[in-house]
Amino acid sequence: MAIPIRNVALLGATGALGTHIRNALTQAGFVVTAIQRKDSTNPVPSGVKSIKVELSNKDDLTSAFKGQDAVVSAVPNPALATESIMIDAAIAAAVKRIIPSEYSTNLDTPLSRQLPIVKEKVKVRDYLQSAIASNGTSTTWTSVNNGPFFEMCLKAGALGPNIKDKKAVFHNGGNNLVGTSTLPDIAAAVVKILDPAHLDETANKPVYMYSAAISERLLTKLASEVTGIDFGDVESGKILDLDIDQMVAEAEEKLAKGDRSGWFSYYYQMMYGKGYGGEDFQKLSWNERLGLRTMDEADIKELIRSTAQELGVLTGSNASS
Ligand SMILES: NC(=O)c1ccc[n+]([C@@H]2O[C@H](COP(=O)([O-])OP(=O)(O)OC[C@H]3O[C@@H](n4cnc5c(N)ncnc54)[C@H](OP(=O)(O)O)[C@@H]3O)[C@@H](O)[C@H]2O)c1
């Protein structure tokens, strides 16, 4: 069994995902140090140490990482220019494990790797692998691939039903399954990866996980059952069924003119496009090996209910089960 990881440096510790990772690591008994931007004003809770550094300064980062067993990153829009410095510093500080800020759907198929939305993440993964291989270091890496963030997508209406607008949109028929994950479940996966029981088996590879396997049609049906909203159907024209290839073609045209308004189309391509790897999430999943939960319909309905309440669509009195 691997030597236990105790001290974890966490970048992005005050962000949407990072907050959950920070809490889960702390609860699991790890000693977390938040590595914050020098000018950050985001507070960390008492009991969590914070070191503020210039993230583009390798020497400062190396000093901050000294004595740490693992570096976990949850920074937004990770780009090679900054992430390579973090990787070099973590290797120089001889940490045992680096978890980069990936948290995407699939970076392992030739088709997904060329999507503009993950171009920088692919560069960072490639850099991480080659830096570790060429340094003769004992440092290892693991990336977490979790599919779309479930709470965020449900709130934004990105996976079929838009609860707030009481409308639904399908892509390529709406029957394709996607593996979507909640932020606490992603954080639980990070904890498991750093657990001595799983540290060796998760070294130098991507770990795929998901909280729920869901299609846009099923999520719409469940959302209707929970909220009572009639989303209609494709046949009547109330629900649009969009063709992803066409969406991407339009996005490409826009992008060529510097217009990024079609950017989100690429996420649908990665989730549902044939050969992009989104469809492989169950085959690739580590859920069972790591002992991660998989949501059933009751769990999904509970998340829909709390989201609808948060959006003000459901109040205590009109919530059905
Ligand atoms: N799969 C999905 O559906 C999905 C959805 C959203 C995000 N993600 C991915 O999840 C990861 C984390 O994203 P997130 O949305 O949780 O991040 P976020 O909420 O924007 O978190 C940002 C935190 O990172 C730190 N930070 C470091 N560099 C920063 C910079 N240049 N600008 C702003 N903040 C910076 C800040 O902490 P301090 O102030 O403490 O330094 C901030 O609190 C990213 O890899 C992102 O691509 C995936």
The ligand as a MOL file (V3000), in Angstrom:
LIG
                    3D

  0  0  0     0  0            999 V3000
M  V30 BEGIN CTAB
M  V30 COUNTS 48 52 0 0 0
M  V30 BEGIN ATOM
M  V30 1 N -17.4070 19.7640 -16.3930 0
M  V30 2 C -18.0460 20.8910 -16.2180 0
M  V30 3 O -19.2630 21.0070 -16.4740 0
M  V30 4 C -17.3350 22.0720 -15.6510 0
M  V30 5 C -18.0640 23.2300 -15.3340 0
M  V30 6 C -17.3900 24.2990 -14.7680 0
M  V30 7 C -16.0210 24.2230 -14.5370 0
M  V30 8 N -15.3600 23.0640 -14.8730 0 CHG=1
M  V30 9 C -13.9080 22.9660 -14.6120 0
M  V30 10 O -13.6900 22.9030 -13.1970 0
M  V30 11 C -12.4670 23.5580 -12.8630 0
M  V30 12 C -12.7270 24.5910 -11.7790 0
M  V30 13 O -13.6460 25.5300 -12.2730 0
M  V30 14 P -14.5970 26.3730 -11.3100 0
M  V30 15 O -15.7320 26.8540 -12.1550 0
M  V30 16 O -14.8640 25.6290 -10.0520 0 CHG=-1
M  V30 17 O -13.6390 27.5940 -10.9800 0
M  V30 18 P -14.0540 28.9450 -10.2210 0
M  V30 19 O -15.2980 28.7700 -9.4120 0
M  V30 20 O -14.0150 30.0480 -11.2010 0
M  V30 21 O -12.8630 28.9960 -9.1460 0
M  V30 22 C -11.9290 29.9270 -9.2110 0
M  V30 23 C -11.0010 29.9170 -8.0040 0
M  V30 24 O -9.7180 29.6760 -8.5370 0
M  V30 25 C -8.8090 30.6650 -8.0830 0
M  V30 26 N -8.1540 31.2410 -9.2770 0
M  V30 27 C -6.8890 30.9420 -9.6940 0
M  V30 28 N -6.6030 31.5710 -10.8200 0
M  V30 29 C -7.6800 32.2970 -11.1520 0
M  V30 30 C -7.9700 33.1770 -12.2210 0
M  V30 31 N -7.0930 33.4160 -13.1890 0
M  V30 32 N -9.1760 33.7610 -12.2570 0
M  V30 33 C -10.0850 33.5260 -11.2830 0
M  V30 34 N -9.8560 32.7000 -10.2440 0
M  V30 35 C -8.6700 32.0890 -10.1720 0
M  V30 36 C -9.6100 31.6430 -7.2340 0
M  V30 37 O -9.2550 31.3470 -5.9190 0
M  V30 38 P -8.4210 32.3930 -5.0250 0
M  V30 39 O -9.1170 33.7110 -5.1210 0
M  V30 40 O -8.5400 31.7670 -3.6830 0
M  V30 41 O -7.0340 32.4010 -5.5900 0
M  V30 42 C -11.0720 31.2880 -7.4360 0
M  V30 43 O -11.8500 31.2760 -6.2670 0
M  V30 44 C -11.9120 24.1050 -14.1860 0
M  V30 45 O -11.0310 23.1700 -14.7380 0
M  V30 46 C -13.1470 24.1990 -15.0540 0
M  V30 47 O -12.8780 24.1400 -16.4400 0
M  V30 48 C -15.9760 22.0020 -15.4080 0
M  V30 END ATOM
M  V30 BEGIN BOND
M  V30 1 1 1 2
M  V30 2 2 2 3
M  V30 3 1 2 4
M  V30 4 1 4 5
M  V30 5 2 4 48
M  V30 6 2 5 6
M  V30 7 1 6 7
M  V30 8 2 7 8
M  V30 9 1 8 9
M  V30 10 1 8 48
M  V30 11 1 9 10
M  V30 12 1 9 46
M  V30 13 1 10 11
M  V30 14 1 11 12
M  V30 15 1 11 44
M  V30 16 1 12 13
M  V30 17 1 13 14
M  V30 18 2 14 15
M  V30 19 1 14 16
M  V30 20 1 14 17
M  V30 21 1 17 18
M  V30 22 2 18 19
M  V30 23 1 18 20
M  V30 24 1 18 21
M  V30 25 1 21 22
M  V30 26 1 22 23
M  V30 27 1 23 24
M  V30 28 1 23 42
M  V30 29 1 24 25
M  V30 30 1 25 26
M  V30 31 1 25 36
M  V30 32 1 26 27
M  V30 33 1 26 35
M  V30 34 2 27 28
M  V30 35 1 28 29
M  V30 36 1 29 30
M  V30 37 2 29 35
M  V30 38 1 30 31
M  V30 39 2 30 32
M  V30 40 1 32 33
M  V30 41 2 33 34
M  V30 42 1 34 35
M  V30 43 1 36 37
M  V30 44 1 36 42
M  V30 45 1 37 38
M  V30 46 2 38 39
M  V30 47 1 38 40
M  V30 48 1 38 41
M  V30 49 1 42 43
M  V30 50 1 44 45
M  V30 51 1 44 46
M  V30 52 1 46 47
M  V30 END BOND
M  V30 END CTAB
M  END
